[in-house]
Amino acid sequence: MSKLCGLNVVQLREELQKRSLVTSGKKEVLVARLREALIDEGKNPDEFKFDGADEDNEISTGTFTTA
């Protein structure tokens, strides 16, 4: 689990998308938008923990093949 300040841009956009909110903008804008959404939901953005966010922090590598 991760707090709002620990989310990366991809994770912020995923959380905003779950709430049907605009996902464009710089990280600071995304954080502010998600913070407001959490407040509107009656949650404390400074204490809210996002499920599964820590697993997404690892970089996955893929294998590319050419035809």
PQR file with spaces between the fields and no chain letter, atoms N, CA, C, O and H, PARSE charges and radii, in Angstrom:
ATOM       1  N    MET     1       0.840   -1.187    0.000 -0.4000 1.5000
ATOM       2  CA   MET     1       0.000    0.000    0.000 -0.0000 2.0000
ATOM       3  C    MET     1       0.880    1.244    0.000  0.5500 1.7000
ATOM       4  O    MET     1       1.973    1.251    0.566 -0.5500 1.4000
ATOM       5  N    SER     2       0.393    2.266   -0.630 -0.4000 1.5000
ATOM       6  CA   SER     2       1.165    3.489   -0.762 -0.0000 2.0000
ATOM       7  C    SER     2       0.269    4.686   -0.499  0.5500 1.7000
ATOM       8  O    SER     2      -0.938    4.644   -0.742 -0.5500 1.4000
ATOM       9  H    SER     2      -0.495    2.260   -1.089  0.4000 1.0000
ATOM      10  N    LYS     3       0.875    5.750   -0.001 -0.4000 1.5000
ATOM      11  CA   LYS     3       0.132    6.987    0.227 -0.0000 2.0000
ATOM      12  C    LYS     3       0.138    7.825   -1.043  0.5500 1.7000
ATOM      13  O    LYS     3       0.891    7.555   -1.979 -0.5500 1.4000
ATOM      14  H    LYS     3       1.855    5.784    0.196  0.4000 1.0000
ATOM      15  N    LEU     4      -0.707    8.839   -1.061 -0.4000 1.5000
ATOM      16  CA   LEU     4      -0.865    9.712   -2.222 -0.0000 2.0000
ATOM      17  C    LEU     4       0.471   10.275   -2.694  0.5500 1.7000
ATOM      18  O    LEU     4       0.747   10.277   -3.893 -0.5500 1.4000
ATOM      19  H    LEU     4      -1.319    9.058   -0.301  0.4000 1.0000
ATOM      20  N    CYS     5       1.300   10.751   -1.776 -0.4000 1.5000
ATOM      21  CA   CYS     5       2.572   11.368   -2.155 -0.0000 2.0000
ATOM      22  C    CYS     5       3.562   10.360   -2.740  0.5500 1.7000
ATOM      23  O    CYS     5       4.536   10.758   -3.379 -0.5500 1.4000
ATOM      24  H    CYS     5       1.076   10.749   -0.801  0.4000 1.0000
ATOM      25  N    GLY     6       3.328    9.065   -2.531 -0.4000 1.5000
ATOM      26  CA   GLY     6       4.233    8.042   -3.027 -0.0000 2.0000
ATOM      27  C    GLY     6       3.847    7.462   -4.373  0.5500 1.7000
ATOM      28  O    GLY     6       4.559    6.614   -4.911 -0.5500 1.4000
ATOM      29  H    GLY     6       2.536    8.743   -2.011  0.4000 1.0000
ATOM      30  N    LEU     7       2.725    7.910   -4.924 -0.4000 1.5000
ATOM      31  CA   LEU     7       2.279    7.380   -6.210 -0.0000 2.0000
ATOM      32  C    LEU     7       3.046    8.021   -7.359  0.5500 1.7000
ATOM      33  O    LEU     7       3.397    9.199   -7.296 -0.5500 1.4000
ATOM      34  H    LEU     7       2.146    8.599   -4.487  0.4000 1.0000
ATOM      35  N    ASN     8       3.303    7.251   -8.399 -0.4000 1.5000
ATOM      36  CA   ASN     8       3.922    7.825   -9.592 -0.0000 2.0000
ATOM      37  C    ASN     8       2.817    8.286  -10.547  0.5500 1.7000
ATOM      38  O    ASN     8       1.636    8.091  -10.260 -0.5500 1.4000
ATOM      39  H    ASN     8       3.017    6.294   -8.450  0.4000 1.0000
ATOM      40  N    VAL     9       3.179    8.884  -11.656 -0.4000 1.5000
ATOM      41  CA   VAL     9       2.205    9.468  -12.584 -0.0000 2.0000
ATOM      42  C    VAL     9       1.249    8.408  -13.135  0.5500 1.7000
ATOM      43  O    VAL     9       0.049    8.659  -13.246 -0.5500 1.4000
ATOM      44  H    VAL     9       4.138    9.043  -11.889  0.4000 1.0000
ATOM      45  N    VAL    10       1.760    7.246  -13.475 -0.4000 1.5000
ATOM      46  CA   VAL    10       0.910    6.178  -14.010 -0.0000 2.0000
ATOM      47  C    VAL    10      -0.132    5.773  -12.968  0.5500 1.7000
ATOM      48  O    VAL    10      -1.307    5.604  -13.292 -0.5500 1.4000
ATOM      49  H    VAL    10       2.735    7.042  -13.385  0.4000 1.0000
ATOM      50  N    GLN    11       0.298    5.619  -11.729 -0.4000 1.5000
ATOM      51  CA   GLN    11      -0.618    5.229  -10.661 -0.0000 2.0000
ATOM      52  C    GLN    11      -1.649    6.322  -10.387  0.5500 1.7000
ATOM      53  O    GLN    11      -2.822    6.029  -10.153 -0.5500 1.4000
ATOM      54  H    GLN    11       1.253    5.756  -11.466  0.4000 1.0000
ATOM      55  N    LEU    12      -1.212    7.572  -10.416 -0.4000 1.5000
ATOM      56  CA   LEU    12      -2.141    8.684  -10.225 -0.0000 2.0000
ATOM      57  C    LEU    12      -3.215    8.671  -11.305  0.5500 1.7000
ATOM      58  O    LEU    12      -4.399    8.842  -11.015 -0.5500 1.4000
ATOM      59  H    LEU    12      -0.260    7.809  -10.606  0.4000 1.0000
ATOM      60  N    ARG    13      -2.797    8.468  -12.547 -0.4000 1.5000
ATOM      61  CA   ARG    13      -3.758    8.438  -13.657 -0.0000 2.0000
ATOM      62  C    ARG    13      -4.733    7.272  -13.510  0.5500 1.7000
ATOM      63  O    ARG    13      -5.917    7.411  -13.819 -0.5500 1.4000
ATOM      64  H    ARG    13      -1.835    8.329  -12.782  0.4000 1.0000
ATOM      65  N    GLU    14      -4.247    6.134  -13.045 -0.4000 1.5000
ATOM      66  CA   GLU    14      -5.129    4.981  -12.834 -0.0000 2.0000
ATOM      67  C    GLU    14      -6.177    5.292  -11.775  0.5500 1.7000
ATOM      68  O    GLU    14      -7.353    4.971  -11.947 -0.5500 1.4000
ATOM      69  H    GLU    14      -3.286    6.021  -12.794  0.4000 1.0000
ATOM      70  N    GLU    15      -5.754    5.914  -10.680 -0.4000 1.5000
ATOM      71  CA   GLU    15      -6.691    6.263   -9.610 -0.0000 2.0000
ATOM      72  C    GLU    15      -7.705    7.301  -10.076  0.5500 1.7000
ATOM      73  O    GLU    15      -8.880    7.228   -9.719 -0.5500 1.4000
ATOM      74  H    GLU    15      -4.799    6.174  -10.540  0.4000 1.0000
ATOM      75  N    LEU    16      -7.257    8.258  -10.866 -0.4000 1.5000
ATOM      76  CA   LEU    16      -8.172    9.264  -11.407 -0.0000 2.0000
ATOM      77  C    LEU    16      -9.152    8.625  -12.382  0.5500 1.7000
ATOM      78  O    LEU    16     -10.337    8.959  -12.381 -0.5500 1.4000
ATOM      79  H    LEU    16      -6.301    8.317  -11.157  0.4000 1.0000
ATOM      80  N    GLN    17      -8.666    7.714  -13.207 -0.4000 1.5000
ATOM      81  CA   GLN    17      -9.523    7.044  -14.180 -0.0000 2.0000
ATOM      82  C    GLN    17     -10.596    6.220  -13.473  0.5500 1.7000
ATOM      83  O    GLN    17     -11.737    6.176  -13.932 -0.5500 1.4000
ATOM      84  H    GLN    17      -7.704    7.442  -13.207  0.4000 1.0000
ATOM      85  N    LYS    18     -10.248    5.564  -12.360 -0.4000 1.5000
ATOM      86  CA   LYS    18     -11.218    4.794  -11.579 -0.0000 2.0000
ATOM      87  C    LYS    18     -12.373    5.682  -11.123  0.5500 1.7000
ATOM      88  O    LYS    18     -13.499    5.218  -10.943 -0.5500 1.4000
ATOM      89  H    LYS    18      -9.321    5.600  -11.987  0.4000 1.0000
ATOM      90  N    ARG    19     -12.074    6.966  -10.939 -0.4000 1.5000
ATOM      91  CA   ARG    19     -13.073    7.917  -10.457 -0.0000 2.0000
ATOM      92  C    ARG    19     -13.685    8.735  -11.594  0.5500 1.7000
ATOM      93  O    ARG    19     -14.407    9.702  -11.348 -0.5500 1.4000
ATOM      94  H    ARG    19     -11.159    7.344  -11.085  0.4000 1.0000
ATOM      95  N    SER    20     -13.398    8.352  -12.822 -0.4000 1.5000
ATOM      96  CA   SER    20     -13.901    9.048  -14.024 -0.0000 2.0000
ATOM      97  C    SER    20     -13.510   10.520  -14.041  0.5500 1.7000
ATOM      98  O    SER    20     -14.304   11.382  -14.417 -0.5500 1.4000
ATOM      99  H    SER    20     -12.812    7.567  -13.021  0.4000 1.0000
ATOM     100  N    LEU    21     -12.275   10.795  -13.628 -0.4000 1.5000
ATOM     101  CA   LEU    21     -11.758   12.161  -13.620 -0.0000 2.0000
ATOM     102  C    LEU    21     -10.734   12.339  -14.735  0.5500 1.7000
ATOM     103  O    LEU    21     -10.221   11.364  -15.284 -0.5500 1.4000
ATOM     104  H    LEU    21     -11.629   10.095  -13.323  0.4000 1.0000
ATOM     105  N    VAL    22     -10.447   13.579  -15.057 -0.4000 1.5000
ATOM     106  CA   VAL    22      -9.466   13.908  -16.094 -0.0000 2.0000
ATOM     107  C    VAL    22      -8.100   13.378  -15.671  0.5500 1.7000
ATOM     108  O    VAL    22      -7.686   13.551  -14.525 -0.5500 1.4000
ATOM     109  H    VAL    22     -10.864   14.371  -14.611  0.4000 1.0000
ATOM     110  N    THR    23      -7.402   12.730  -16.609 -0.4000 1.5000
ATOM     111  CA   THR    23      -6.113   12.108  -16.300 -0.0000 2.0000
ATOM     112  C    THR    23      -4.930   12.833  -16.927  0.5500 1.7000
ATOM     113  O    THR    23      -3.804   12.339  -16.865 -0.5500 1.4000
ATOM     114  H    THR    23      -7.739   12.590  -17.540  0.4000 1.0000
ATOM     115  N    SER    24      -5.163   13.988  -17.526 -0.4000 1.5000
ATOM     116  CA   SER    24      -4.063   14.716  -18.162 -0.0000 2.0000
ATOM     117  C    SER    24      -3.492   15.754  -17.209  0.5500 1.7000
ATOM     118  O    SER    24      -4.173   16.232  -16.301 -0.5500 1.4000
ATOM     119  H    SER    24      -6.078   14.390  -17.577  0.4000 1.0000
ATOM     120  N    GLY    25      -2.232   16.091  -17.434 -0.4000 1.5000
ATOM     121  CA   GLY    25      -1.575   17.114  -16.639 -0.0000 2.0000
ATOM     122  C    GLY    25      -0.294   16.608  -16.015  0.5500 1.7000
ATOM     123  O    GLY    25       0.031   15.423  -16.075 -0.5500 1.4000
ATOM     124  H    GLY    25      -1.679   15.703  -18.172  0.4000 1.0000
ATOM     125  N    LYS    26       0.424   17.540  -15.416 -0.4000 1.5000
ATOM     126  CA   LYS    26       1.673   17.201  -14.732 -0.0000 2.0000
ATOM     127  C    LYS    26       1.361   16.548  -13.391  0.5500 1.7000
ATOM     128  O    LYS    26       0.230   16.603  -12.909 -0.5500 1.4000
ATOM     129  H    LYS    26       0.161   18.503  -15.367  0.4000 1.0000
ATOM     130  N    LYS    27       2.378   15.931  -12.797 -0.4000 1.5000
ATOM     131  CA   LYS    27       2.187   15.191  -11.551 -0.0000 2.0000
ATOM     132  C    LYS    27       1.534   16.052  -10.473  0.5500 1.7000
ATOM     133  O    LYS    27       0.641   15.585   -9.767 -0.5500 1.4000
ATOM     134  H    LYS    27       3.297   15.886  -13.189  0.4000 1.0000
ATOM     135  N    GLU    28       1.969   17.295  -10.342 -0.4000 1.5000
ATOM     136  CA   GLU    28       1.424   18.172   -9.304 -0.0000 2.0000
ATOM     137  C    GLU    28      -0.078   18.372   -9.493  0.5500 1.7000
ATOM     138  O    GLU    28      -0.836   18.407   -8.524 -0.5500 1.4000
ATOM     139  H    GLU    28       2.695   17.675  -10.916  0.4000 1.0000
ATOM     140  N    VAL    29      -0.499   18.503  -10.744 -0.4000 1.5000
ATOM     141  CA   VAL    29      -1.916   18.695  -11.068 -0.0000 2.0000
ATOM     142  C    VAL    29      -2.698   17.422  -10.755  0.5500 1.7000
ATOM     143  O    VAL    29      -3.797   17.481  -10.202 -0.5500 1.4000
ATOM     144  H    VAL    29       0.116   18.475  -11.532  0.4000 1.0000
ATOM     145  N    LEU    30      -2.130   16.276  -11.108 -0.4000 1.5000
ATOM     146  CA   LEU    30      -2.789   14.999  -10.854 -0.0000 2.0000
ATOM     147  C    LEU    30      -2.952   14.754   -9.361  0.5500 1.7000
ATOM     148  O    LEU    30      -4.005   14.296   -8.918 -0.5500 1.4000
ATOM     149  H    LEU    30      -1.238   16.228  -11.557  0.4000 1.0000
ATOM     150  N    VAL    31      -1.917   15.055   -8.586 -0.4000 1.5000
ATOM     151  CA   VAL    31      -1.982   14.891   -7.134 -0.0000 2.0000
ATOM     152  C    VAL    31      -3.077   15.779   -6.554  0.5500 1.7000
ATOM     153  O    VAL    31      -3.875   15.330   -5.732 -0.5500 1.4000
ATOM     154  H    VAL    31      -1.062   15.428   -8.946  0.4000 1.0000
ATOM     155  N    ALA    32      -3.114   17.036   -6.981 -0.4000 1.5000
ATOM     156  CA   ALA    32      -4.125   17.972   -6.478 -0.0000 2.0000
ATOM     157  C    ALA    32      -5.534   17.494   -6.835  0.5500 1.7000
ATOM     158  O    ALA    32      -6.448   17.570   -6.014 -0.5500 1.4000
ATOM     159  H    ALA    32      -2.466   17.401   -7.649  0.4000 1.0000
ATOM     160  N    ARG    33      -5.702   17.004   -8.055 -0.4000 1.5000
ATOM     161  CA   ARG    33      -7.012   16.524   -8.512 -0.0000 2.0000
ATOM     162  C    ARG    33      -7.457   15.308   -7.705  0.5500 1.7000
ATOM     163  O    ARG    33      -8.617   15.217   -7.303 -0.5500 1.4000
ATOM     164  H    ARG    33      -4.959   16.942   -8.722  0.4000 1.0000
ATOM     165  N    LEU    34      -6.541   14.379   -7.468 -0.4000 1.5000
ATOM     166  CA   LEU    34      -6.876   13.182   -6.702 -0.0000 2.0000
ATOM     167  C    LEU    34      -7.116   13.535   -5.239  0.5500 1.7000
ATOM     168  O    LEU    34      -7.992   12.954   -4.597 -0.5500 1.4000
ATOM     169  H    LEU    34      -5.599   14.453   -7.794  0.4000 1.0000
ATOM     170  N    ARG    35      -6.355   14.472   -4.713 -0.4000 1.5000
ATOM     171  CA   ARG    35      -6.546   14.936   -3.331 -0.0000 2.0000
ATOM     172  C    ARG    35      -7.969   15.477   -3.158  0.5500 1.7000
ATOM     173  O    ARG    35      -8.652   15.140   -2.191 -0.5500 1.4000
ATOM     174  H    ARG    35      -5.644   14.944   -5.235  0.4000 1.0000
ATOM     175  N    GLU    36      -8.404   16.306   -4.089 -0.4000 1.5000
ATOM     176  CA   GLU    36      -9.759   16.871   -4.031 -0.0000 2.0000
ATOM     177  C    GLU    36     -10.817   15.775   -4.123  0.5500 1.7000
ATOM     178  O    GLU    36     -11.833   15.824   -3.430 -0.5500 1.4000
ATOM     179  H    GLU    36      -7.849   16.579   -4.874  0.4000 1.0000
ATOM     180  N    ALA    37     -10.575   14.788   -4.981 -0.4000 1.5000
ATOM     181  CA   ALA    37     -11.526   13.685   -5.131 -0.0000 2.0000
ATOM     182  C    ALA    37     -11.651   12.895   -3.832  0.5500 1.7000
ATOM     183  O    ALA    37     -12.752   12.516   -3.432 -0.5500 1.4000
ATOM     184  H    ALA    37      -9.750   14.748   -5.544  0.4000 1.0000
ATOM     185  N    LEU    38     -10.522   12.649   -3.177 -0.4000 1.5000
ATOM     186  CA   LEU    38     -10.553   11.916   -1.911 -0.0000 2.0000
ATOM     187  C    LEU    38     -11.315   12.702   -0.851  0.5500 1.7000
ATOM     188  O    LEU    38     -12.088   12.127   -0.086 -0.5500 1.4000
ATOM     189  H    LEU    38      -9.628   12.956   -3.502  0.4000 1.0000
ATOM     190  N    ILE    39     -11.101   14.005   -0.806 -0.4000 1.5000
ATOM     191  CA   ILE    39     -11.820   14.855    0.145 -0.0000 2.0000
ATOM     192  C    ILE    39     -13.320   14.791   -0.140  0.5500 1.7000
ATOM     193  O    ILE    39     -14.127   14.683    0.783 -0.5500 1.4000
ATOM     194  H    ILE    39     -10.472   14.472   -1.428  0.4000 1.0000
ATOM     195  N    ASP    40     -13.688   14.859   -1.416 -0.4000 1.5000
ATOM     196  CA   ASP    40     -15.101   14.769   -1.806 -0.0000 2.0000
ATOM     197  C    ASP    40     -15.715   13.428   -1.403  0.5500 1.7000
ATOM     198  O    ASP    40     -16.913   13.343   -1.135 -0.5500 1.4000
ATOM     199  H    ASP    40     -13.033   14.947   -2.165  0.4000 1.0000
ATOM     200  N    GLU    41     -14.885   12.383   -1.363 -0.4000 1.5000
ATOM     201  CA   GLU    41     -15.344   11.049   -0.960 -0.0000 2.0000
ATOM     202  C    GLU    41     -15.381   10.903    0.559  0.5500 1.7000
ATOM     203  O    GLU    41     -15.775    9.858    1.076 -0.5500 1.4000
ATOM     204  H    GLU    41     -13.911   12.452   -1.581  0.4000 1.0000
ATOM     205  N    GLY    42     -14.971   11.952    1.273 -0.4000 1.5000
ATOM     206  CA   GLY    42     -14.961   11.910    2.731 -0.0000 2.0000
ATOM     207  C    GLY    42     -13.751   11.200    3.311  0.5500 1.7000
ATOM     208  O    GLY    42     -13.778   10.749    4.456 -0.5500 1.4000
ATOM     209  H    GLY    42     -14.651   12.801    0.853  0.4000 1.0000
ATOM     210  N    LYS    43     -12.688   11.099    2.520 -0.4000 1.5000
ATOM     211  CA   LYS    43     -11.464   10.426    2.958 -0.0000 2.0000
ATOM     212  C    LYS    43     -10.370   11.452    3.203  0.5500 1.7000
ATOM     213  O    LYS    43     -10.344   12.512    2.578 -0.5500 1.4000
ATOM     214  H    LYS    43     -12.667   11.465    1.590  0.4000 1.0000
ATOM     215  N    ASN    44      -9.468   11.127    4.120 -0.4000 1.5000
ATOM     216  CA   ASN    44      -8.332   11.991    4.415 -0.0000 2.0000
ATOM     217  C    ASN    44      -7.204   11.655    3.439  0.5500 1.7000
ATOM     218  O    ASN    44      -6.626   10.571    3.528 -0.5500 1.4000
ATOM     219  H    ASN    44      -9.489   10.265    4.628  0.4000 1.0000
ATOM     220  N    PRO    45      -6.878   12.557    2.509 -0.5600 1.5000
ATOM     221  CA   PRO    45      -5.849   12.247    1.504  0.2800 2.0000
ATOM     222  C    PRO    45      -4.458   12.040    2.094  0.5500 1.7000
ATOM     223  O    PRO    45      -3.612   11.400    1.469 -0.5500 1.4000
ATOM     224  N    ASP    46      -4.211   12.576    3.295 -0.4000 1.5000
ATOM     225  CA   ASP    46      -2.896   12.412    3.915 -0.0000 2.0000
ATOM     226  C    ASP    46      -2.736   11.048    4.580  0.5500 1.7000
ATOM     227  O    ASP    46      -1.617   10.625    4.869 -0.5500 1.4000
ATOM     228  H    ASP    46      -4.898   13.096    3.803  0.4000 1.0000
ATOM     229  N    GLU    47      -3.854   10.359    4.825 -0.4000 1.5000
ATOM     230  CA   GLU    47      -3.795    9.061    5.491 -0.0000 2.0000
ATOM     231  C    GLU    47      -4.296    7.917    4.618  0.5500 1.7000
ATOM     232  O    GLU    47      -4.097    6.751    4.958 -0.5500 1.4000
ATOM     233  H    GLU    47      -4.763   10.703    4.591  0.4000 1.0000
ATOM     234  N    PHE    48      -4.948    8.234    3.493 -0.4000 1.5000
ATOM     235  CA   PHE    48      -5.510    7.200    2.627 -0.0000 2.0000
ATOM     236  C    PHE    48      -4.393    6.385    1.995  0.5500 1.7000
ATOM     237  O    PHE    48      -3.403    6.933    1.510 -0.5500 1.4000
ATOM     238  H    PHE    48      -5.110    9.182    3.217  0.4000 1.0000
ATOM     239  N    LYS    49      -4.566    5.063    2.009 -0.4000 1.5000
ATOM     240  CA   LYS    49      -3.567    4.179    1.400 -0.0000 2.0000
ATOM     241  C    LYS    49      -4.188    3.490    0.197  0.5500 1.7000
ATOM     242  O    LYS    49      -5.322    3.013    0.250 -0.5500 1.4000
ATOM     243  H    LYS    49      -5.370    4.618    2.404  0.4000 1.0000
ATOM     244  N    PHE    50      -3.429    3.447   -0.885 -0.4000 1.5000
ATOM     245  CA   PHE    50      -3.888    2.873   -2.136 -0.0000 2.0000
ATOM     246  C    PHE    50      -3.443    1.426   -2.226  0.5500 1.7000
ATOM     247  O    PHE    50      -2.257    1.127   -2.086 -0.5500 1.4000
ATOM     248  H    PHE    50      -2.508    3.835   -0.928  0.4000 1.0000
ATOM     249  N    ASP    51      -4.389    0.526   -2.458 -0.4000 1.5000
ATOM     250  CA   ASP    51      -4.084   -0.902   -2.576 -0.0000 2.0000
ATOM     251  C    ASP    51      -3.293   -1.188   -3.834  0.5500 1.7000
ATOM     252  O    ASP    51      -3.562   -0.623   -4.894 -0.5500 1.4000
ATOM     253  H    ASP    51      -5.352    0.769   -2.571  0.4000 1.0000
ATOM     254  N    GLY    52      -2.309   -2.074   -3.710 -0.4000 1.5000
ATOM     255  CA   GLY    52      -1.570   -2.535   -4.871 -0.0000 2.0000
ATOM     256  C    GLY    52      -0.584   -1.548   -5.454  0.5500 1.7000
ATOM     257  O    GLY    52       0.076   -1.864   -6.444 -0.5500 1.4000
ATOM     258  H    GLY    52      -2.090   -2.533   -2.849  0.4000 1.0000
ATOM     259  N    ALA    53      -0.459   -0.367   -4.879 -0.4000 1.5000
ATOM     260  CA   ALA    53       0.421    0.648   -5.455 -0.0000 2.0000
ATOM     261  C    ALA    53       1.890    0.265   -5.341  0.5500 1.7000
ATOM     262  O    ALA    53       2.679    0.583   -6.232 -0.5500 1.4000
ATOM     263  H    ALA    53      -0.995   -0.110   -4.075  0.4000 1.0000
ATOM     264  N    ASP    54       2.271   -0.410   -4.264 -0.4000 1.5000
ATOM     265  CA   ASP    54       3.676   -0.765   -4.092 -0.0000 2.0000
ATOM     266  C    ASP    54       4.150   -1.768   -5.137  0.5500 1.7000
ATOM     267  O    ASP    54       5.292   -1.698   -5.591 -0.5500 1.4000
ATOM     268  H    ASP    54       1.631   -0.669   -3.540  0.4000 1.0000
ATOM     269  N    GLU    55       3.278   -2.703   -5.522 -0.4000 1.5000
ATOM     270  CA   GLU    55       3.682   -3.690   -6.520 -0.0000 2.0000
ATOM     271  C    GLU    55       3.956   -3.036   -7.861  0.5500 1.7000
ATOM     272  O    GLU    55       4.791   -3.516   -8.629 -0.5500 1.4000
ATOM     273  H    GLU    55       2.350   -2.760   -5.153  0.4000 1.0000
ATOM     274  N    ASP    56       3.254   -1.934   -8.151 -0.4000 1.5000
ATOM     275  CA   ASP    56       3.414   -1.268   -9.436 -0.0000 2.0000
ATOM     276  C    ASP    56       4.708   -0.460   -9.523  0.5500 1.7000
ATOM     277  O    ASP    56       5.090   -0.020  -10.607 -0.5500 1.4000
ATOM     278  H    ASP    56       2.577   -1.545   -7.528  0.4000 1.0000
ATOM     279  N    ASN    57       5.384   -0.262   -8.392 -0.4000 1.5000
ATOM     280  CA   ASN    57       6.612    0.523   -8.400 -0.0000 2.0000
ATOM     281  C    ASN    57       7.771   -0.221   -9.050  0.5500 1.7000
ATOM     282  O    ASN    57       8.767    0.396   -9.426 -0.5500 1.4000
ATOM     283  H    ASN    57       5.074   -0.620   -7.511  0.4000 1.0000
ATOM     284  N    GLU    58       7.654   -1.537   -9.189 -0.4000 1.5000
ATOM     285  CA   GLU    58       8.718   -2.306   -9.820 -0.0000 2.0000
ATOM     286  C    GLU    58       8.623   -2.148  -11.333  0.5500 1.7000
ATOM     287  O    GLU    58       7.530   -2.131  -11.900 -0.5500 1.4000
ATOM     288  H    GLU    58       6.845   -2.039   -8.885  0.4000 1.0000
ATOM     289  N    ILE    59       9.754   -2.034  -11.964 -0.4000 1.5000
ATOM     290  CA   ILE    59       9.792   -1.888  -13.418 -0.0000 2.0000
ATOM     291  C    ILE    59       9.795   -3.279  -14.034  0.5500 1.7000
ATOM     292  O    ILE    59      10.629   -4.120  -13.698 -0.5500 1.4000
ATOM     293  H    ILE    59      10.642   -2.048  -11.504  0.4000 1.0000
ATOM     294  N    SER    60       8.864   -3.507  -14.926 -0.4000 1.5000
ATOM     295  CA   SER    60       8.833   -4.806  -15.596 -0.0000 2.0000
ATOM     296  C    SER    60       9.546   -4.681  -16.933  0.5500 1.7000
ATOM     297  O    SER    60       9.467   -3.657  -17.610 -0.5500 1.4000
ATOM     298  H    SER    60       8.186   -2.824  -15.199  0.4000 1.0000
ATOM     299  N    THR    61      10.231   -5.733  -17.288 -0.4000 1.5000
ATOM     300  CA   THR    61      10.925   -5.735  -18.570 -0.0000 2.0000
ATOM     301  C    THR    61      10.255   -6.745  -19.470  0.5500 1.7000
ATOM     302  O    THR    61       9.822   -7.805  -19.016 -0.5500 1.4000
ATOM     303  H    THR    61      10.296   -6.566  -16.737  0.4000 1.0000
ATOM     304  N    GLY    62      10.171   -6.426  -20.716 -0.4000 1.5000
ATOM     305  CA   GLY    62       9.535   -7.322  -21.672 -0.0000 2.0000
ATOM     306  C    GLY    62      10.531   -7.802  -22.697  0.5500 1.7000
ATOM     307  O    GLY    62      11.600   -7.216  -22.869 -0.5500 1.4000
ATOM     308  H    GLY    62      10.522   -5.565  -21.084  0.4000 1.0000
ATOM     309  N    THR    63      10.177   -8.858  -23.368 -0.4000 1.5000
ATOM     310  CA   THR    63      11.005   -9.394  -24.434 -0.0000 2.0000
ATOM     311  C    THR    63      10.331   -9.076  -25.753  0.5500 1.7000
ATOM     312  O    THR    63       9.145   -9.351  -25.936 -0.5500 1.4000
ATOM     313  H    THR    63       9.309   -9.333  -23.229  0.4000 1.0000
ATOM     314  N    PHE    64      11.078   -8.505  -26.658 -0.4000 1.5000
ATOM     315  CA   PHE    64      10.538   -8.146  -27.954 -0.0000 2.0000
ATOM     316  C    PHE    64      11.062   -9.121  -28.999  0.5500 1.7000
ATOM     317  O    PHE    64      12.243   -9.465  -29.021 -0.5500 1.4000
ATOM     318  H    PHE    64      12.041   -8.282  -26.509  0.4000 1.0000
ATOM     319  N    THR    65      10.165   -9.548  -29.848 -0.4000 1.5000
ATOM     320  CA   THR    65      10.576  -10.431  -30.935 -0.0000 2.0000
ATOM     321  C    THR    65      10.228   -9.771  -32.256  0.5500 1.7000
ATOM     322  O    THR    65       9.264   -9.012  -32.350 -0.5500 1.4000
ATOM     323  H    THR    65       9.205   -9.268  -29.829  0.4000 1.0000
ATOM     324  N    THR    66      11.011  -10.062  -33.259 -0.4000 1.5000
ATOM     325  CA   THR    66      10.738   -9.521  -34.588 -0.0000 2.0000
ATOM     326  C    THR    66      10.323  -10.659  -35.502  0.5500 1.7000
ATOM     327  O    THR    66      10.793  -11.789  -35.365 -0.5500 1.4000
ATOM     328  H    THR    66      11.794  -10.679  -33.183  0.4000 1.0000
ATOM     329  N    ALA    67       9.457  -10.353  -36.414 -0.4000 1.5000
ATOM     330  CA   ALA    67       8.958  -11.389  -37.332 -0.0000 2.0000
ATOM     331  C    ALA    67       9.887  -11.576  -38.500  0.5500 1.7000
ATOM     332  O    ALA    67       9.625  -12.405  -39.371 -0.5500 1.4000
ATOM     333  H    ALA    67       9.075   -9.435  -36.525  0.4000 1.0000
